[in-house]
Amino acid sequence: MNKRIFEIGVLILLCGVFTSLITTYANQNINHPSSSHVYASPSPIYKNNDTAKPETFASDEGCVNKIAKTETSIIKSKEIKTYGQYIIDEKVDAQNYIIESKRMVRVIKVEYPDGLETKAGFYKKAKLTTVWDAETGDYIESCTSGERVTTYSPWAGKD
């Protein structure tokens, strides 16, 4: 009988030690936002290239051909500048972290006097600013401004 009680006691003790070890190990591998672990931001895809030669960049025609055009759309400007300068010039609120600030971009501005239909709705007298990676010609981001109309009618505002 005493031997049986001793065996049960040892078994309970081993279970307690084993549970304690598992709990300690599991707690070391938890990454919780309130823990002291530092989260690394993702590495940008488009690295700085402000010293690259413009001859190595993609043509602006390739980017312009990808922009929506209408019968009345007008290209107002095409510029090459760093992404950081674009952020400053356009007073952009949120920086895109896939691209470093000294990466060269192509900024193309187009006006749509008759408006532009977007996924967000119809914009009267729209202005579209698109940003392209100057080296690869990849689309980075865009911004549409103008008077947003919730329901589109081709006769709205035409007197």
LODOMAR-599969 format. One record per atom (N, C-alpha, C): residue in three letters; x, y, z. Coordinates in steps of 0.1 Angstrom, whole numbers, padded with zeros to 4 digits, always signed. Example, Ala and Ser with C-alpha at 12.3 -4.5 7.8 and 13.67 -1.06 7.14 Angstrom:
Ala+0132-0057+0078
Ala+0123-0045+0078
Ala+0132-0033+0078
Ser+0128-0022+0071
Ser+0137-0011+0071
Ser+0129+0000+0079
END
This chain:
Met+0008-0012+0000
Met+0000+0000+0000
Met+0009+0013+0000
Asn+0019+0013+0009
Asn+0028+0024+0009
Asn+0035+0026-0004
Lys+0039+0015-0010
Lys+0046+0016-0023
Lys+0037+0022-0034
Arg+0024+0019-0033
Arg+0014+0024-0043
Arg+0013+0039-0041
Ile+0012+0044-0029
Ile+0010+0058-0025
Ile+0023+0065-0030
Phe+0034+0059-0028
Phe+0047+0065-0032
Phe+0048+0067-0047
Glu+0043+0057-0054
Glu+0043+0057-0069
Glu+0034+0068-0074
Ile+0022+0069-0068
Ile+0013+0080-0072
Ile+0018+0094-0069
Gly+0025+0095-0058
Gly+0031+0108-0054
Gly+0042+0112-0064
Val+0050+0102-0068
Val+0061+0105-0077
Val+0055+0109-0091
Leu+0044+0102-0095
Leu+0038+0105-0108
Leu+0032+0119-0108
Ile+0026+0123-0097
Ile+0020+0136-0096
Ile+0031+0146-0096
Leu+0042+0144-0089
Leu+0054+0153-0089
Leu+0059+0154-0103
Leu+0061+0143-0110
Leu+0066+0144-0124
Leu+0057+0151-0133
Cys+0044+0149-0132
Cys+0034+0157-0140
Cys+0035+0172-0137
Gly+0037+0175-0125
Gly+0038+0190-0121
Gly+0050+0196-0127
Val+0062+0189-0126
Val+0074+0194-0132
Val+0073+0195-0147
Phe+0067+0185-0154
Phe+0066+0185-0168
Phe+0057+0196-0173
Thr+0046+0198-0166
Thr+0037+0209-0169
Thr+0044+0223-0167
Ser+0051+0224-0157
Ser+0058+0237-0154
Ser+0068+0240-0165
Leu+0076+0229-0170
Leu+0085+0231-0181
Leu+0078+0235-0194
Ile+0067+0229-0197
Ile+0060+0232-0209
Ile+0055+0247-0209
Thr+0049+0251-0198
Thr+0044+0264-0196
Thr+0055+0274-0197
Thr+0067+0272-0191
Thr+0078+0281-0192
Thr+0083+0282-0206
Tyr+0084+0271-0213
Tyr+0089+0272-0227
Tyr+0079+0279-0236
Ala+0066+0276-0235
Ala+0056+0282-0243
Ala+0055+0298-0240
Asn+0057+0302-0228
Asn+0056+0316-0225
Asn+0068+0324-0231
Gln+0080+0317-0233
Gln+0091+0323-0239
Gln+0089+0326-0254
Asn+0081+0319-0261
Asn+0079+0320-0275
Asn+0066+0328-0279
Ile+0060+0334-0270
Ile+0048+0342-0273
Ile+0052+0356-0276
Asn+0048+0361-0288
Asn+0051+0375-0292
Asn+0037+0383-0291
His+0036+0390-0280
His+0024+0398-0277
His+0027+0412-0279
Pro+0018+0420-0284
Pro+0020+0434-0287
Pro+0024+0442-0274
Ser+0020+0438-0263
Ser+0024+0445-0251
Ser+0037+0440-0244
Ser+0043+0430-0251
Ser+0055+0425-0245
Ser+0067+0434-0249
Ser+0078+0431-0244
Ser+0090+0440-0246
Ser+0097+0437-0259
His+0091+0428-0267
His+0097+0424-0280
His+0096+0436-0290
Val+0106+0439-0298
Val+0105+0450-0307
Val+0102+0444-0321
Tyr+0091+0449-0327
Tyr+0087+0445-0340
Tyr+0094+0452-0351
Ala+0100+0445-0360
Ala+0108+0452-0371
Ala+0098+0455-0382
Ser+0099+0467-0388
Ser+0090+0471-0399
Ser+0095+0463-0411
Pro+0086+0461-0421
Pro+0090+0454-0433
Pro+0101+0461-0441
Ser+0109+0454-0447
Ser+0120+0460-0455
Ser+0114+0465-0468
Pro+0117+0478-0472
Pro+0112+0483-0485
Pro+0115+0475-0497
Ile+0106+0474-0506
Ile+0109+0467-0519
Ile+0117+0476-0528
Tyr+0114+0489-0528
Tyr+0121+0498-0537
Tyr+0132+0506-0529
Lys+0144+0502-0531
Lys+0155+0508-0523
Lys+0160+0521-0530
Asn+0167+0529-0522
Asn+0172+0542-0527
Asn+0180+0540-0540
Asn+0178+0549-0549
Asn+0185+0549-0562
Asn+0187+0563-0567
Asp+0188+0573-0558
Asp+0189+0587-0563
Asp+0202+0590-0570
Thr+0211+0582-0570
Thr+0224+0584-0577
Thr+0224+0577-0591
Ala+0213+0570-0594
Ala+0213+0563-0607
Ala+0211+0573-0618
Lys+0216+0568-0630
Lys+0215+0577-0642
Lys+0201+0576-0648
Pro+0196+0587-0652
Pro+0182+0588-0658
Pro+0181+0579-0670
Glu+0192+0577-0677
Glu+0192+0568-0689
Glu+0187+0554-0686
Thr+0190+0550-0674
Thr+0186+0536-0670
Thr+0171+0535-0666
Phe+0164+0546-0665
Phe+0150+0546-0661
Phe+0141+0541-0672
Ala+0129+0536-0668
Ala+0119+0532-0677
Ala+0113+0545-0684
Ser+0108+0544-0696
Ser+0103+0556-0703
Ser+0090+0561-0697
Asp+0087+0574-0698
Asp+0075+0579-0693
Asp+0063+0574-0701
Glu+0066+0571-0714
Glu+0055+0566-0723
Glu+0048+0554-0717
Gly+0056+0544-0712
Gly+0051+0532-0707
Gly+0041+0535-0695
Cys+0045+0545-0687
Cys+0036+0548-0675
Cys+0024+0555-0680
Val+0025+0565-0689
Val+0014+0573-0695
Val+0004+0563-0701
Asn+0009+0553-0708
Asn+0000+0544-0715
Asn-0009+0536-0706
Lys-0005+0535-0693
Lys-0012+0527-0683
Lys-0023+0535-0676
Ile-0023+0549-0678
Ile-0032+0558-0671
Ile-0045+0558-0679
Ala-0056+0558-0672
Ala-0069+0559-0679
Ala-0070+0573-0687
Lys-0075+0572-0699
Lys-0076+0584-0707
Lys-0090+0585-0712
Thr-0095+0598-0714
Thr-0108+0601-0719
Thr-0105+0610-0731
Glu-0116+0614-0738
Glu-0115+0623-0749
Glu-0110+0637-0745
Thr-0113+0640-0733
Thr-0109+0654-0728
Thr-0098+0654-0718
Ser-0092+0643-0715
Ser-0081+0643-0704
Ser-0069+0650-0710
Ile-0062+0656-0701
Ile-0050+0664-0704
Ile-0039+0661-0695
Ile-0027+0657-0700
Ile-0016+0655-0691
Ile-0010+0669-0688
Lys-0010+0672-0675
Lys-0006+0685-0670
Lys+0009+0685-0667
Ser+0015+0674-0662
Ser+0029+0674-0659
Ser+0034+0660-0658
Lys+0047+0659-0660
Lys+0055+0647-0659
Lys+0068+0650-0652
Glu+0071+0645-0640
Glu+0083+0649-0633
Glu+0090+0636-0628
Ile+0103+0637-0627
Ile+0111+0627-0620
Ile+0117+0634-0607
Lys+0114+0627-0596
Lys+0119+0633-0583
Lys+0120+0621-0573
Thr+0126+0624-0561
Thr+0127+0613-0551
Thr+0113+0612-0545
Tyr+0110+0600-0540
Tyr+0097+0597-0533
Tyr+0095+0607-0521
Gly+0106+0609-0514
Gly+0106+0619-0503
Gly+0102+0633-0507
Gln+0107+0637-0518
Gln+0103+0651-0523
Gln+0089+0651-0528
Tyr+0084+0640-0534
Tyr+0070+0639-0538
Tyr+0061+0640-0525
Ile+0065+0633-0514
Ile+0057+0634-0502
Ile+0056+0648-0497
Ile+0067+0656-0498
Ile+0068+0670-0493
Ile+0060+0679-0502
Asp+0062+0677-0516
Asp+0055+0686-0525
Asp+0040+0684-0525
Glu+0035+0672-0524
Glu+0021+0669-0525
Glu+0014+0669-0511
Lys+0022+0671-0500
Lys+0017+0671-0487
Lys+0009+0658-0484
Val+0015+0647-0487
Val+0009+0634-0485
Val+0009+0631-0471
Asp-0003+0626-0466
Asp-0004+0623-0451
Asp+0002+0610-0447
Ala+0001+0600-0456
Ala+0006+0587-0452
Ala+0017+0582-0462
Gln+0028+0580-0457
Gln+0039+0575-0465
Gln+0038+0560-0468
Asn+0041+0556-0480
Asn+0041+0542-0484
Asn+0054+0536-0480
Tyr+0054+0526-0472
Tyr+0067+0521-0466
Tyr+0073+0510-0475
Ile+0068+0507-0487
Ile+0074+0498-0496
Ile+0085+0504-0504
Ile+0086+0518-0503
Ile+0096+0525-0510
Ile+0103+0535-0502
Glu+0117+0535-0503
Glu+0125+0544-0495
Glu+0124+0558-0500
Ser+0127+0568-0492
Ser+0125+0582-0495
Ser+0134+0587-0506
Lys+0146+0581-0508
Lys+0155+0585-0519
Lys+0154+0577-0531
Arg+0143+0570-0533
Arg+0140+0562-0545
Arg+0134+0572-0555
Met+0139+0571-0568
Met+0134+0580-0578
Met+0121+0575-0583
Val+0111+0585-0585
Val+0098+0581-0589
Val+0094+0591-0601
Arg+0085+0586-0609
Arg+0079+0595-0619
Arg+0065+0599-0615
Val+0062+0612-0614
Val+0050+0617-0610
Val+0043+0623-0622
Ile+0031+0617-0625
Ile+0023+0622-0637
Ile+0010+0627-0632
Lys+0007+0639-0636
Lys-0006+0646-0633
Lys-0015+0647-0645
Val-0027+0643-0644
Val-0037+0643-0655
Val-0049+0650-0650
Glu-0055+0659-0658
Glu-0068+0665-0655
Glu-0079+0659-0664
Tyr-0091+0658-0658
Tyr-0102+0653-0665
Tyr-0113+0663-0664
Pro-0114+0673-0673
Pro-0124+0683-0672
Pro-0139+0678-0671
Asp-0141+0667-0678
Asp-0155+0661-0678
Asp-0157+0651-0667
Gly-0147+0649-0658
Gly-0148+0640-0647
Gly-0142+0627-0650
Leu-0141+0619-0639
Leu-0135+0606-0639
Leu-0142+0596-0630
Glu-0145+0585-0636
Glu-0152+0574-0628
Glu-0141+0565-0622
Thr-0142+0564-0608
Thr-0132+0555-0601
Thr-0140+0545-0593
Lys-0133+0536-0586
Lys-0139+0527-0577
Lys-0146+0534-0566
Ala-0141+0545-0562
Ala-0146+0553-0551
Ala-0158+0562-0555
Gly-0161+0562-0568
Gly-0172+0571-0572
Gly-0168+0580-0584
Phe-0177+0588-0588
Phe-0174+0598-0599
Phe-0169+0611-0593
Tyr-0158+0616-0599
Tyr-0153+0629-0595
Tyr-0155+0639-0607
Lys-0161+0650-0604
Lys-0162+0661-0614
Lys-0149+0668-0614
Lys-0146+0673-0626
Lys-0133+0681-0628
Lys-0122+0674-0620
Ala-0120+0662-0623
Ala-0110+0654-0616
Ala-0095+0657-0619
Lys-0087+0655-0609
Lys-0072+0656-0611
Lys-0067+0643-0605
Leu-0059+0636-0614
Leu-0053+0623-0610
Leu-0038+0625-0609
Thr-0032+0621-0598
Thr-0018+0621-0597
Thr-0013+0607-0595
Thr-0005+0602-0604
Thr+0000+0588-0603
Thr+0015+0588-0600
Val+0019+0579-0592
Val+0034+0577-0589
Val+0038+0564-0594
Trp+0049+0564-0602
Trp+0055+0552-0607
Trp+0070+0551-0603
Asp+0075+0539-0602
Asp+0089+0538-0599
Asp+0096+0541-0612
Ala+0105+0551-0611
Ala+0112+0556-0623
Ala+0121+0545-0630
Glu+0127+0536-0622
Glu+0136+0526-0627
Glu+0129+0515-0634
Thr+0118+0510-0628
Thr+0111+0498-0633
Thr+0099+0501-0640
Gly+0093+0513-0638
Gly+0080+0516-0644
Gly+0068+0510-0636
Asp+0071+0504-0624
Asp+0060+0498-0616
Asp+0051+0509-0610
Tyr+0038+0506-0610
Tyr+0029+0515-0603
Tyr+0031+0515-0588
Ile+0032+0527-0582
Ile+0034+0528-0567
Ile+0021+0532-0561
Glu+0015+0543-0564
Glu+0003+0548-0558
Glu-0004+0559-0567
Ser-0016+0563-0563
Ser-0022+0574-0570
Ser-0032+0581-0561
Cys-0036+0593-0565
Cys-0045+0601-0557
Cys-0054+0608-0567
Thr-0067+0607-0564
Thr-0077+0614-0573
Thr-0083+0625-0564
Ser-0084+0637-0570
Ser-0091+0648-0563
Ser-0101+0654-0572
Gly-0110+0662-0567
Gly-0121+0668-0574
Gly-0134+0667-0566
Glu-0145+0671-0571
Glu-0157+0671-0564
Glu-0163+0657-0566
Arg-0164+0649-0555
Arg-0169+0635-0556
Arg-0184+0635-0556
Val-0190+0628-0566
Val-0204+0628-0567
Val-0208+0613-0564
Thr-0218+0611-0555
Thr-0222+0598-0551
Thr-0230+0591-0562
Thr-0238+0598-0569
Thr-0245+0592-0580
Thr-0242+0599-0593
Tyr-0238+0592-0603
Tyr-0233+0598-0615
Tyr-0245+0600-0625
Ser-0245+0611-0631
Ser-0255+0614-0642
Ser-0247+0622-0652
Pro-0247+0618-0664
Pro-0239+0625-0675
Pro-0245+0639-0677
Trp-0257+0642-0672
Trp-0263+0655-0674
Trp-0262+0664-0662
Ala-0256+0659-0651
Ala-0254+0667-0639
Ala-0245+0678-0641
Gly-0249+0690-0638
Gly-0240+0702-0638
Gly-0239+0708-0652
Lys-0246+0702-0662
Lys-0245+0708-0676
Lys-0257+0716-0679
Asp-0255+0729-0680
Asp-0266+0738-0682
Asp-0265+0744-0696
END
